[in-house]
Amino acid sequence: MRVTMAVAELPTCYGSSCRRLQDTWSNRWIALCVVVAWHATQHVALPLIFDVRFIAWRFFMFLPLAFFVAAAVQRRGSVLRI
């Protein structure tokens, strides 16, 4: 199940959503930062612990990986043209 989530999550976040936000706002960096922040926010509550410090740590821990994935997808281009 985890493999199918990753296969659907990356094209949706960085393929479809980022491209639509770039077209709407006409600024690629703001659109990319919004998509990266949303992707990091999705992974905050994997182990659901109601502690603000832990949630913030999870967000900032995942943020560099989300930026790396975003840069890789932006550089490589999209396989799926939506």
N, CA, C and O atoms as a Maestro MAE file, in Angstrom:
{
 s_m_m2io_version
 :::
 2.0.0
}

f_m_ct {
 s_m_title
 :::
 protein
 m_atom[328] {
  # First column is atom index #
  i_m_mmod_type
  r_m_x_coord
  r_m_y_coord
  r_m_z_coord
  i_m_residue_number
  s_m_chain_name
  s_m_pdb_residue_name
  s_m_pdb_atom_name
  i_m_atomic_number
  :::
  1 25 0.814 -1.189 0.000 1 A "MET " " N  " 7
  2 3 0.000 0.000 0.000 1 A "MET " " CA " 6
  3 2 0.866 1.264 0.000 1 A "MET " " C  " 6
  4 15 0.509 2.251 -0.642 1 A "MET " " O  " 8
  5 25 1.976 1.246 0.698 2 A "ARG " " N  " 7
  6 3 2.856 2.414 0.740 2 A "ARG " " CA " 6
  7 2 3.408 2.763 -0.637 2 A "ARG " " C  " 6
  8 15 3.582 3.940 -0.955 2 A "ARG " " O  " 8
  9 25 3.682 1.757 -1.451 3 A "VAL " " N  " 7
  10 3 4.239 2.018 -2.776 3 A "VAL " " CA " 6
  11 2 3.213 2.738 -3.640 3 A "VAL " " C  " 6
  12 15 3.568 3.664 -4.369 3 A "VAL " " O  " 8
  13 25 1.957 2.336 -3.575 4 A "THR " " N  " 7
  14 3 0.943 2.987 -4.388 4 A "THR " " CA " 6
  15 2 0.679 4.405 -3.915 4 A "THR " " C  " 6
  16 15 0.355 5.274 -4.725 4 A "THR " " O  " 8
  17 25 0.813 4.656 -2.614 5 A "MET " " N  " 7
  18 3 0.644 6.021 -2.122 5 A "MET " " CA " 6
  19 2 1.739 6.926 -2.682 5 A "MET " " C  " 6
  20 15 1.453 8.049 -3.097 5 A "MET " " O  " 8
  21 25 2.956 6.467 -2.701 6 A "ALA " " N  " 7
  22 3 4.061 7.279 -3.229 6 A "ALA " " CA " 6
  23 2 3.914 7.499 -4.729 6 A "ALA " " C  " 6
  24 15 4.253 8.568 -5.237 6 A "ALA " " O  " 8
  25 25 3.421 6.512 -5.427 7 A "VAL " " N  " 7
  26 3 3.245 6.642 -6.869 7 A "VAL " " CA " 6
  27 2 2.165 7.676 -7.177 7 A "VAL " " C  " 6
  28 15 2.254 8.382 -8.182 7 A "VAL " " O  " 8
  29 25 1.161 7.771 -6.336 8 A "ALA " " N  " 7
  30 3 0.079 8.739 -6.566 8 A "ALA " " CA " 6
  31 2 0.394 10.112 -5.968 8 A "ALA " " C  " 6
  32 15 -0.054 11.130 -6.496 8 A "ALA " " O  " 8
  33 25 1.148 10.150 -4.891 9 A "GLU " " N  " 7
  34 3 1.389 11.399 -4.167 9 A "GLU " " CA " 6
  35 2 2.317 12.351 -4.924 9 A "GLU " " C  " 6
  36 15 2.020 13.541 -5.029 9 A "GLU " " O  " 8
  37 25 3.403 11.861 -5.436 10 A "LEU " " N  " 7
  38 3 4.371 12.727 -6.105 10 A "LEU " " CA " 6
  39 2 3.836 13.355 -7.388 10 A "LEU " " C  " 6
  40 15 4.011 14.557 -7.583 10 A "LEU " " O  " 8
  41 25 3.188 12.588 -8.276 11 A "PRO " " N  " 7
  42 3 2.634 13.265 -9.460 11 A "PRO " " CA " 6
  43 2 1.523 14.252 -9.113 11 A "PRO " " C  " 6
  44 15 1.371 15.274 -9.781 11 A "PRO " " O  " 8
  45 25 0.755 13.954 -8.082 12 A "THR " " N  " 7
  46 3 -0.321 14.878 -7.704 12 A "THR " " CA " 6
  47 2 0.251 16.163 -7.131 12 A "THR " " C  " 6
  48 15 -0.151 17.256 -7.529 12 A "THR " " O  " 8
  49 25 1.192 16.038 -6.196 13 A "CYS " " N  " 7
  50 3 1.759 17.237 -5.562 13 A "CYS " " CA " 6
  51 2 2.596 18.053 -6.535 13 A "CYS " " C  " 6
  52 15 2.337 19.237 -6.749 13 A "CYS " " O  " 8
  53 25 3.583 17.423 -7.111 14 A "TYR " " N  " 7
  54 3 4.560 18.167 -7.893 14 A "TYR " " CA " 6
  55 2 4.237 18.231 -9.376 14 A "TYR " " C  " 6
  56 15 4.722 19.120 -10.076 14 A "TYR " " O  " 8
  57 25 3.435 17.314 -9.860 15 A "GLY " " N  " 7
  58 3 3.083 17.341 -11.264 15 A "GLY " " CA " 6
  59 2 1.893 18.234 -11.535 15 A "GLY " " C  " 6
  60 15 1.992 19.198 -12.294 15 A "GLY " " O  " 8
  61 25 0.788 17.922 -10.928 16 A "SER " " N  " 7
  62 3 -0.454 18.631 -11.218 16 A "SER " " CA " 6
  63 2 -0.592 19.918 -10.413 16 A "SER " " C  " 6
  64 15 -0.804 20.987 -10.984 16 A "SER " " O  " 8
  65 25 -0.472 19.823 -9.090 17 A "SER " " N  " 7
  66 3 -0.718 20.992 -8.234 17 A "SER " " CA " 6
  67 2 0.300 22.101 -8.451 17 A "SER " " C  " 6
  68 15 -0.066 23.272 -8.547 17 A "SER " " O  " 8
  69 25 1.565 21.741 -8.528 18 A "CYS " " N  " 7
  70 3 2.607 22.756 -8.696 18 A "CYS " " CA " 6
  71 2 2.465 23.462 -10.038 18 A "CYS " " C  " 6
  72 15 2.629 24.680 -10.120 18 A "CYS " " O  " 8
  73 25 2.166 22.717 -11.076 19 A "ARG " " N  " 7
  74 3 2.012 23.324 -12.398 19 A "ARG " " CA " 6
  75 2 0.818 24.273 -12.425 19 A "ARG " " C  " 6
  76 15 0.897 25.356 -13.006 19 A "ARG " " O  " 8
  77 25 -0.282 23.874 -11.804 20 A "ARG " " N  " 7
  78 3 -1.470 24.738 -11.778 20 A "ARG " " CA " 6
  79 2 -1.228 25.997 -10.952 20 A "ARG " " C  " 6
  80 15 -1.670 27.081 -11.333 20 A "ARG " " O  " 8
  81 25 -0.534 25.865 -9.828 21 A "LEU " " N  " 7
  82 3 -0.221 27.047 -9.023 21 A "LEU " " CA " 6
  83 2 0.744 27.974 -9.757 21 A "LEU " " C  " 6
  84 15 0.621 29.194 -9.652 21 A "LEU " " O  " 8
  85 25 1.692 27.421 -10.494 22 A "GLN " " N  " 7
  86 3 2.614 28.249 -11.267 22 A "GLN " " CA " 6
  87 2 1.873 29.018 -12.349 22 A "GLN " " C  " 6
  88 15 2.183 30.180 -12.614 22 A "GLN " " O  " 8
  89 25 0.897 28.375 -12.972 23 A "ASP " " N  " 7
  90 3 0.102 29.068 -13.988 23 A "ASP " " CA " 6
  91 2 -0.772 30.151 -13.367 23 A "ASP " " C  " 6
  92 15 -0.965 31.211 -13.962 23 A "ASP " " O  " 8
  93 25 -1.300 29.893 -12.180 24 A "THR " " N  " 7
  94 3 -2.188 30.847 -11.523 24 A "THR " " CA " 6
  95 2 -1.423 32.051 -10.997 24 A "THR " " C  " 6
  96 15 -1.826 33.192 -11.221 24 A "THR " " O  " 8
  97 25 -0.318 31.800 -10.295 25 A "TRP " " N  " 7
  98 3 0.416 32.883 -9.640 25 A "TRP " " CA " 6
  99 2 1.524 33.466 -10.505 25 A "TRP " " C  " 6
  100 15 2.031 34.546 -10.202 25 A "TRP " " O  " 8
  101 25 1.899 32.799 -11.541 26 A "SER " " N  " 7
  102 3 2.988 33.185 -12.449 26 A "SER " " CA " 6
  103 2 4.314 33.421 -11.721 26 A "SER " " C  " 6
  104 15 5.166 34.167 -12.203 26 A "SER " " O  " 8
  105 25 4.481 32.797 -10.586 27 A "ASN " " N  " 7
  106 3 5.751 32.822 -9.863 27 A "ASN " " CA " 6
  107 2 6.059 31.400 -9.442 27 A "ASN " " C  " 6
  108 15 5.383 30.841 -8.579 27 A "ASN " " O  " 8
  109 25 7.067 30.821 -10.046 28 A "ARG " " N  " 7
  110 3 7.329 29.404 -9.829 28 A "ARG " " CA " 6
  111 2 7.864 29.110 -8.432 28 A "ARG " " C  " 6
  112 15 7.607 28.033 -7.894 28 A "ARG " " O  " 8
  113 25 8.601 30.042 -7.832 29 A "TRP " " N  " 7
  114 3 9.204 29.771 -6.526 29 A "TRP " " CA " 6
  115 2 8.172 29.799 -5.404 29 A "TRP " " C  " 6
  116 15 8.243 28.990 -4.479 29 A "TRP " " O  " 8
  117 25 7.221 30.714 -5.475 30 A "ILE " " N  " 7
  118 3 6.167 30.741 -4.449 30 A "ILE " " CA " 6
  119 2 5.309 29.490 -4.570 30 A "ILE " " C  " 6
  120 15 4.959 28.874 -3.563 30 A "ILE " " O  " 8
  121 25 4.972 29.117 -5.786 31 A "ALA " " N  " 7
  122 3 4.174 27.910 -5.998 31 A "ALA " " CA " 6
  123 2 4.916 26.680 -5.492 31 A "ALA " " C  " 6
  124 15 4.314 25.806 -4.869 31 A "ALA " " O  " 8
  125 25 6.203 26.606 -5.751 32 A "LEU " " N  " 7
  126 3 6.989 25.468 -5.301 32 A "LEU " " CA " 6
  127 2 7.069 25.412 -3.777 32 A "LEU " " C  " 6
  128 15 6.971 24.333 -3.193 32 A "LEU " " O  " 8
  129 25 7.245 26.559 -3.129 33 A "CYS " " N  " 7
  130 3 7.301 26.587 -1.667 33 A "CYS " " CA " 6
  131 2 5.968 26.192 -1.034 33 A "CYS " " C  " 6
  132 15 5.944 25.523 -0.001 33 A "CYS " " O  " 8
  133 25 4.867 26.603 -1.647 34 A "VAL " " N  " 7
  134 3 3.550 26.225 -1.126 34 A "VAL " " CA " 6
  135 2 3.338 24.720 -1.251 34 A "VAL " " C  " 6
  136 15 2.841 24.084 -0.322 34 A "VAL " " O  " 8
  137 25 3.705 24.160 -2.375 35 A "VAL " " N  " 7
  138 3 3.535 22.720 -2.579 35 A "VAL " " CA " 6
  139 2 4.451 21.931 -1.647 35 A "VAL " " C  " 6
  140 15 4.040 20.909 -1.098 35 A "VAL " " O  " 8
  141 25 5.672 22.389 -1.464 36 A "VAL " " N  " 7
  142 3 6.600 21.715 -0.550 36 A "VAL " " CA " 6
  143 2 6.089 21.787 0.889 36 A "VAL " " C  " 6
  144 15 6.155 20.797 1.618 36 A "VAL " " O  " 8
  145 25 5.586 22.939 1.299 37 A "ALA " " N  " 7
  146 3 5.047 23.066 2.662 37 A "ALA " " CA " 6
  147 2 3.832 22.158 2.845 37 A "ALA " " C  " 6
  148 15 3.672 21.544 3.900 37 A "ALA " " O  " 8
  149 25 2.978 22.071 1.831 38 A "TRP " " N  " 7
  150 3 1.817 21.196 1.933 38 A "TRP " " CA " 6
  151 2 2.248 19.728 1.999 38 A "TRP " " C  " 6
  152 15 1.677 18.953 2.767 38 A "TRP " " O  " 8
  153 25 3.236 19.343 1.212 39 A "HIS " " N  " 7
  154 3 3.734 17.970 1.232 39 A "HIS " " CA " 6
  155 2 4.336 17.632 2.596 39 A "HIS " " C  " 6
  156 15 4.135 16.534 3.114 39 A "HIS " " O  " 8
  157 25 5.071 18.574 3.170 40 A "ALA " " N  " 7
  158 3 5.641 18.348 4.504 40 A "ALA " " CA " 6
  159 2 4.544 18.279 5.560 40 A "ALA " " C  " 6
  160 15 4.647 17.492 6.501 40 A "ALA " " O  " 8
  161 25 3.501 19.085 5.421 41 A "THR " " N  " 7
  162 3 2.399 19.077 6.377 41 A "THR " " CA " 6
  163 2 1.650 17.752 6.338 41 A "THR " " C  " 6
  164 15 1.157 17.294 7.368 41 A "THR " " O  " 8
  165 25 1.558 17.137 5.179 42 A "GLN " " N  " 7
  166 3 0.896 15.844 5.078 42 A "GLN " " CA " 6
  167 2 1.609 14.776 5.895 42 A "GLN " " C  " 6
  168 15 0.976 13.833 6.369 42 A "GLN " " O  " 8
  169 25 2.900 14.913 6.062 43 A "HIS " " N  " 7
  170 3 3.675 13.886 6.754 43 A "HIS " " CA " 6
  171 2 3.944 14.217 8.218 43 A "HIS " " C  " 6
  172 15 4.736 13.533 8.866 43 A "HIS " " O  " 8
  173 25 3.310 15.234 8.739 44 A "VAL " " N  " 7
  174 3 3.514 15.622 10.133 44 A "VAL " " CA " 6
  175 2 2.905 14.608 11.088 44 A "VAL " " C  " 6
  176 15 3.495 14.301 12.124 44 A "VAL " " O  " 8
  177 25 1.747 14.091 10.755 45 A "ALA " " N  " 7
  178 3 0.990 13.277 11.717 45 A "ALA " " CA " 6
  179 2 1.103 11.784 11.458 45 A "ALA " " C  " 6
  180 15 0.164 11.045 11.754 45 A "ALA " " O  " 8
  181 25 2.212 11.320 10.920 46 A "LEU " " N  " 7
  182 3 2.341 9.880 10.716 46 A "LEU " " CA " 6
  183 2 2.300 9.126 12.039 46 A "LEU " " C  " 6
  184 15 1.446 8.251 12.175 46 A "LEU " " O  " 8
  185 25 3.145 9.391 13.011 47 A "PRO " " N  " 7
  186 3 2.828 8.904 14.356 47 A "PRO " " CA " 6
  187 2 2.085 10.031 15.069 47 A "PRO " " C  " 6
  188 15 2.693 11.040 15.423 47 A "PRO " " O  " 8
  189 25 0.795 9.875 15.282 48 A "LEU " " N  " 7
  190 3 -0.024 10.950 15.827 48 A "LEU " " CA " 6
  191 2 0.253 11.131 17.309 48 A "LEU " " C  " 6
  192 15 -0.251 10.382 18.146 48 A "LEU " " O  " 8
  193 25 1.052 12.126 17.616 49 A "ILE " " N  " 7
  194 3 1.375 12.493 18.997 49 A "ILE " " CA " 6
  195 2 1.026 13.969 19.143 49 A "ILE " " C  " 6
  196 15 1.560 14.817 18.428 49 A "ILE " " O  " 8
  197 25 0.135 14.265 20.065 50 A "PHE " " N  " 7
  198 3 -0.342 15.640 20.230 50 A "PHE " " CA " 6
  199 2 0.641 16.458 21.062 50 A "PHE " " C  " 6
  200 15 0.368 16.803 22.212 50 A "PHE " " O  " 8
  201 25 1.768 16.754 20.470 51 A "ASP " " N  " 7
  202 3 2.788 17.578 21.100 51 A "ASP " " CA " 6
  203 2 3.262 18.578 20.042 51 A "ASP " " C  " 6
  204 15 3.732 18.178 18.977 51 A "ASP " " O  " 8
  205 25 3.143 19.845 20.327 52 A "VAL " " N  " 7
  206 3 3.465 20.876 19.350 52 A "VAL " " CA " 6
  207 2 4.933 20.819 18.949 52 A "VAL " " C  " 6
  208 15 5.265 21.001 17.777 52 A "VAL " " O  " 8
  209 25 5.804 20.570 19.903 53 A "ARG " " N  " 7
  210 3 7.234 20.494 19.583 53 A "ARG " " CA " 6
  211 2 7.536 19.317 18.663 53 A "ARG " " C  " 6
  212 15 8.349 19.435 17.746 53 A "ARG " " O  " 8
  213 25 6.880 18.179 18.907 54 A "PHE " " N  " 7
  214 3 7.096 17.002 18.064 54 A "PHE " " CA " 6
  215 2 6.549 17.241 16.654 54 A "PHE " " C  " 6
  216 15 7.184 16.861 15.670 54 A "PHE " " O  " 8
  217 25 5.381 17.866 16.556 55 A "ILE " " N  " 7
  218 3 4.795 18.160 15.249 55 A "ILE " " CA " 6
  219 2 5.679 19.131 14.473 55 A "ILE " " C  " 6
  220 15 5.892 18.955 13.273 55 A "ILE " " O  " 8
  221 25 6.191 20.146 15.144 56 A "ALA " " N  " 7
  222 3 7.095 21.093 14.482 56 A "ALA " " CA " 6
  223 2 8.385 20.401 14.052 56 A "ALA " " C  " 6
  224 15 8.899 20.663 12.965 56 A "ALA " " O  " 8
  225 25 8.906 19.520 14.901 57 A "TRP " " N  " 7
  226 3 10.120 18.780 14.551 57 A "TRP " " CA " 6
  227 2 9.892 17.916 13.320 57 A "TRP " " C  " 6
  228 15 10.743 17.867 12.432 57 A "TRP " " O  " 8
  229 25 8.740 17.225 13.254 58 A "ARG " " N  " 7
  230 3 8.419 16.393 12.102 58 A "ARG " " CA " 6
  231 2 8.307 17.237 10.827 58 A "ARG " " C  " 6
  232 15 8.775 16.825 9.766 58 A "ARG " " O  " 8
  233 25 7.688 18.412 10.933 59 A "PHE " " N  " 7
  234 3 7.541 19.289 9.771 59 A "PHE " " CA " 6
  235 2 8.902 19.734 9.254 59 A "PHE " " C  " 6
  236 15 9.185 19.625 8.061 59 A "PHE " " O  " 8
  237 25 9.740 20.236 10.152 60 A "PHE " " N  " 7
  238 3 11.051 20.736 9.723 60 A "PHE " " CA " 6
  239 2 12.012 19.609 9.366 60 A "PHE " " C  " 6
  240 15 12.978 19.833 8.636 60 A "PHE " " O  " 8
  241 25 11.766 18.408 9.866 61 A "MET " " N  " 7
  242 3 12.576 17.263 9.492 61 A "MET " " CA " 6
  243 2 12.256 16.834 8.054 61 A "MET " " C  " 6
  244 15 13.152 16.439 7.307 61 A "MET " " O  " 8
  245 25 10.989 16.912 7.673 62 A "PHE " " N  " 7
  246 3 10.593 16.467 6.347 62 A "PHE " " CA " 6
  247 2 10.806 17.541 5.285 62 A "PHE " " C  " 6
  248 15 10.864 17.216 4.099 62 A "PHE " " O  " 8
  249 25 10.923 18.781 5.666 63 A "LEU " " N  " 7
  250 3 11.040 19.897 4.725 63 A "LEU " " CA " 6
  251 2 12.230 19.772 3.765 63 A "LEU " " C  " 6
  252 15 12.039 19.977 2.567 63 A "LEU " " O  " 8
  253 25 13.451 19.446 4.225 64 A "PRO " " N  " 7
  254 3 14.561 19.316 3.267 64 A "PRO " " CA " 6
  255 2 14.340 18.206 2.236 64 A "PRO " " C  " 6
  256 15 14.696 18.365 1.068 64 A "PRO " " O  " 8
  257 25 13.756 17.088 2.663 65 A "LEU " " N  " 7
  258 3 13.474 16.015 1.710 65 A "LEU " " CA " 6
  259 2 12.435 16.458 0.685 65 A "LEU " " C  " 6
  260 15 12.551 16.134 -0.496 65 A "LEU " " O  " 8
  261 25 11.426 17.193 1.129 66 A "ALA " " N  " 7
  262 3 10.403 17.684 0.203 66 A "ALA " " CA " 6
  263 2 11.009 18.659 -0.807 66 A "ALA " " C  " 6
  264 15 10.649 18.625 -1.983 66 A "ALA " " O  " 8
  265 25 11.925 19.528 -0.365 67 A "PHE " " N  " 7
  266 3 12.598 20.434 -1.304 67 A "PHE " " CA " 6
  267 2 13.477 19.656 -2.289 67 A "PHE " " C  " 6
  268 15 13.545 20.003 -3.468 67 A "PHE " " O  " 8
  269 25 14.143 18.617 -1.811 68 A "PHE " " N  " 7
  270 3 14.968 17.795 -2.696 68 A "PHE " " CA " 6
  271 2 14.119 17.103 -3.753 68 A "PHE " " C  " 6
  272 15 14.476 17.091 -4.931 68 A "PHE " " O  " 8
  273 25 12.998 16.529 -3.334 69 A "VAL " " N  " 7
  274 3 12.096 15.863 -4.282 69 A "VAL " " CA " 6
  275 2 11.536 16.874 -5.277 69 A "VAL " " C  " 6
  276 15 11.439 16.587 -6.470 69 A "VAL " " O  " 8
  277 25 11.169 18.046 -4.792 70 A "ALA " " N  " 7
  278 3 10.630 19.081 -5.677 70 A "ALA " " CA " 6
  279 2 11.674 19.508 -6.706 70 A "ALA " " C  " 6
  280 15 11.352 19.672 -7.883 70 A "ALA " " O  " 8
  281 25 12.913 19.688 -6.273 71 A "ALA " " N  " 7
  282 3 13.971 20.077 -7.204 71 A "ALA " " CA " 6
  283 2 14.230 18.977 -8.229 71 A "ALA " " C  " 6
  284 15 14.457 19.262 -9.405 71 A "ALA " " O  " 8
  285 25 14.199 17.723 -7.786 72 A "ALA " " N  " 7
  286 3 14.417 16.617 -8.715 72 A "ALA " " CA " 6
  287 2 13.295 16.521 -9.740 72 A "ALA " " C  " 6
  288 15 13.549 16.297 -10.923 72 A "ALA " " O  " 8
  289 25 12.069 16.689 -9.294 73 A "VAL " " N  " 7
  290 3 10.935 16.617 -10.224 73 A "VAL " " CA " 6
  291 2 10.956 17.809 -11.169 73 A "VAL " " C  " 6
  292 15 10.673 17.652 -12.357 73 A "VAL " " O  " 8
  293 25 11.285 19.001 -10.669 74 A "GLN " " N  " 7
  294 3 11.349 20.183 -11.537 74 A "GLN " " CA " 6
  295 2 12.460 20.050 -12.572 74 A "GLN " " C  " 6
  296 15 12.296 20.472 -13.717 74 A "GLN " " O  " 8
  297 25 13.570 19.477 -12.185 75 A "ARG " " N  " 7
  298 3 14.691 19.338 -13.109 75 A "ARG " " CA " 6
  299 2 14.437 18.247 -14.145 75 A "ARG " " C  " 6
  300 15 14.758 18.403 -15.323 75 A "ARG " " O  " 8
  301 25 13.862 17.157 -13.691 76 A "ARG " " N  " 7
  302 3 13.622 16.024 -14.580 76 A "ARG " " CA " 6
  303 2 12.433 16.262 -15.493 76 A "ARG " " C  " 6
  304 15 12.428 15.813 -16.639 76 A "ARG " " O  " 8
  305 25 11.441 16.956 -14.999 77 A "GLY " " N  " 7
  306 3 10.218 17.128 -15.782 77 A "GLY " " CA " 6
  307 2 9.217 16.063 -15.420 77 A "GLY " " C  " 6
  308 15 9.525 15.144 -14.662 77 A "GLY " " O  " 8
  309 25 8.058 16.175 -15.939 78 A "SER " " N  " 7
  310 3 6.986 15.265 -15.598 78 A "SER " " CA " 6
  311 2 6.843 14.178 -16.646 78 A "SER " " C  " 6
  312 15 6.932 14.445 -17.845 78 A "SER " " O  " 8
  313 25 6.625 12.965 -16.197 79 A "VAL " " N  " 7
  314 3 6.368 11.876 -17.106 79 A "VAL " " CA " 6
  315 2 4.916 11.940 -17.580 79 A "VAL " " C  " 6
  316 15 4.617 11.662 -18.742 79 A "VAL " " O  " 8
  317 25 4.025 12.307 -16.668 80 A "LEU " " N  " 7
  318 3 2.608 12.420 -16.986 80 A "LEU " " CA " 6
  319 2 2.282 13.856 -17.348 80 A "LEU " " C  " 6
  320 15 2.498 14.759 -16.541 80 A "LEU " " O  " 8
  321 25 1.780 14.077 -18.514 81 A "ARG " " N  " 7
  322 3 1.353 15.429 -18.913 81 A "ARG " " CA " 6
  323 2 -0.111 15.576 -18.587 81 A "ARG " " C  " 6
  324 15 -0.966 14.956 -19.220 81 A "ARG " " O  " 8
  325 25 -0.400 16.396 -17.599 82 A "ILE " " N  " 7
  326 3 -1.789 16.592 -17.154 82 A "ILE " " CA " 6
  327 2 -2.286 17.923 -17.655 82 A "ILE " " C  " 6
  328 15 -3.432 18.291 -17.397 82 A "ILE " " O  " 8
  :::
 }
 m_bond[327] {
  # First column is bond index #
  i_m_from
  i_m_to
  i_m_order
  :::
  1 1 2 1
  2 2 3 1
  3 3 4 2
  4 3 5 1
  5 5 6 1
  6 6 7 1
  7 7 8 2
  8 7 9 1
  9 9 10 1
  10 10 11 1
  11 11 12 2
  12 11 13 1
  13 13 14 1
  14 14 15 1
  15 15 16 2
  16 15 17 1
  17 17 18 1
  18 18 19 1
  19 19 20 2
  20 19 21 1
  21 21 22 1
  22 22 23 1
  23 23 24 2
  24 23 25 1
  25 25 26 1
  26 26 27 1
  27 27 28 2
  28 27 29 1
  29 29 30 1
  30 30 31 1
  31 31 32 2
  32 31 33 1
  33 33 34 1
  34 34 35 1
  35 35 36 2
  36 35 37 1
  37 37 38 1
  38 38 39 1
  39 39 40 2
  40 39 41 1
  41 41 42 1
  42 42 43 1
  43 43 44 2
  44 43 45 1
  45 45 46 1
  46 46 47 1
  47 47 48 2
  48 47 49 1
  49 49 50 1
  50 50 51 1
  51 51 52 2
  52 51 53 1
  53 53 54 1
  54 54 55 1
  55 55 56 2
  56 55 57 1
  57 57 58 1
  58 58 59 1
  59 59 60 2
  60 59 61 1
  61 61 62 1
  62 62 63 1
  63 63 64 2
  64 63 65 1
  65 65 66 1
  66 66 67 1
  67 67 68 2
  68 67 69 1
  69 69 70 1
  70 70 71 1
  71 71 72 2
  72 71 73 1
  73 73 74 1
  74 74 75 1
  75 75 76 2
  76 75 77 1
  77 77 78 1
  78 78 79 1
  79 79 80 2
  80 79 81 1
  81 81 82 1
  82 82 83 1
  83 83 84 2
  84 83 85 1
  85 85 86 1
  86 86 87 1
  87 87 88 2
  88 87 89 1
  89 89 90 1
  90 90 91 1
  91 91 92 2
  92 91 93 1
  93 93 94 1
  94 94 95 1
  95 95 96 2
  96 95 97 1
  97 97 98 1
  98 98 99 1
  99 99 100 2
  100 99 101 1
  101 101 102 1
  102 102 103 1
  103 103 104 2
  104 103 105 1
  105 105 106 1
  106 106 107 1
  107 107 108 2
  108 107 109 1
  109 109 110 1
  110 110 111 1
  111 111 112 2
  112 111 113 1
  113 113 114 1
  114 114 115 1
  115 115 116 2
  116 115 117 1
  117 117 118 1
  118 118 119 1
  119 119 120 2
  120 119 121 1
  121 121 122 1
  122 122 123 1
  123 123 124 2
  124 123 125 1
  125 125 126 1
  126 126 127 1
  127 127 128 2
  128 127 129 1
  129 129 130 1
  130 130 131 1
  131 131 132 2
  132 131 133 1
  133 133 134 1
  134 134 135 1
  135 135 136 2
  136 135 137 1
  137 137 138 1
  138 138 139 1
  139 139 140 2
  140 139 141 1
  141 141 142 1
  142 142 143 1
  143 143 144 2
  144 143 145 1
  145 145 146 1
  146 146 147 1
  147 147 148 2
  148 147 149 1
  149 149 150 1
  150 150 151 1
  151 151 152 2
  152 151 153 1
  153 153 154 1
  154 154 155 1
  155 155 156 2
  156 155 157 1
  157 157 158 1
  158 158 159 1
  159 159 160 2
  160 159 161 1
  161 161 162 1
  162 162 163 1
  163 163 164 2
  164 163 165 1
  165 165 166 1
  166 166 167 1
  167 167 168 2
  168 167 169 1
  169 169 170 1
  170 170 171 1
  171 171 172 2
  172 171 173 1
  173 173 174 1
  174 174 175 1
  175 175 176 2
  176 175 177 1
  177 177 178 1
  178 178 179 1
  179 179 180 2
  180 179 181 1
  181 181 182 1
  182 182 183 1
  183 183 184 2
  184 183 185 1
  185 185 186 1
  186 186 187 1
  187 187 188 2
  188 187 189 1
  189 189 190 1
  190 190 191 1
  191 191 192 2
  192 191 193 1
  193 193 194 1
  194 194 195 1
  195 195 196 2
  196 195 197 1
  197 197 198 1
  198 198 199 1
  199 199 200 2
  200 199 201 1
  201 201 202 1
  202 202 203 1
  203 203 204 2
  204 203 205 1
  205 205 206 1
  206 206 207 1
  207 207 208 2
  208 207 209 1
  209 209 210 1
  210 210 211 1
  211 211 212 2
  212 211 213 1
  213 213 214 1
  214 214 215 1
  215 215 216 2
  216 215 217 1
  217 217 218 1
  218 218 219 1
  219 219 220 2
  220 219 221 1
  221 221 222 1
  222 222 223 1
  223 223 224 2
  224 223 225 1
  225 225 226 1
  226 226 227 1
  227 227 228 2
  228 227 229 1
  229 229 230 1
  230 230 231 1
  231 231 232 2
  232 231 233 1
  233 233 234 1
  234 234 235 1
  235 235 236 2
  236 235 237 1
  237 237 238 1
  238 238 239 1
  239 239 240 2
  240 239 241 1
  241 241 242 1
  242 242 243 1
  243 243 244 2
  244 243 245 1
  245 245 246 1
  246 246 247 1
  247 247 248 2
  248 247 249 1
  249 249 250 1
  250 250 251 1
  251 251 252 2
  252 251 253 1
  253 253 254 1
  254 254 255 1
  255 255 256 2
  256 255 257 1
  257 257 258 1
  258 258 259 1
  259 259 260 2
  260 259 261 1
  261 261 262 1
  262 262 263 1
  263 263 264 2
  264 263 265 1
  265 265 266 1
  266 266 267 1
  267 267 268 2
  268 267 269 1
  269 269 270 1
  270 270 271 1
  271 271 272 2
  272 271 273 1
  273 273 274 1
  274 274 275 1
  275 275 276 2
  276 275 277 1
  277 277 278 1
  278 278 279 1
  279 279 280 2
  280 279 281 1
  281 281 282 1
  282 282 283 1
  283 283 284 2
  284 283 285 1
  285 285 286 1
  286 286 287 1
  287 287 288 2
  288 287 289 1
  289 289 290 1
  290 290 291 1
  291 291 292 2
  292 291 293 1
  293 293 294 1
  294 294 295 1
  295 295 296 2
  296 295 297 1
  297 297 298 1
  298 298 299 1
  299 299 300 2
  300 299 301 1
  301 301 302 1
  302 302 303 1
  303 303 304 2
  304 303 305 1
  305 305 306 1
  306 306 307 1
  307 307 308 2
  308 307 309 1
  309 309 310 1
  310 310 311 1
  311 311 312 2
  312 311 313 1
  313 313 314 1
  314 314 315 1
  315 315 316 2
  316 315 317 1
  317 317 318 1
  318 318 319 1
  319 319 320 2
  320 319 321 1
  321 321 322 1
  322 322 323 1
  323 323 324 2
  324 323 325 1
  325 325 326 1
  326 326 327 1
  327 327 328 2
  :::
 }
}
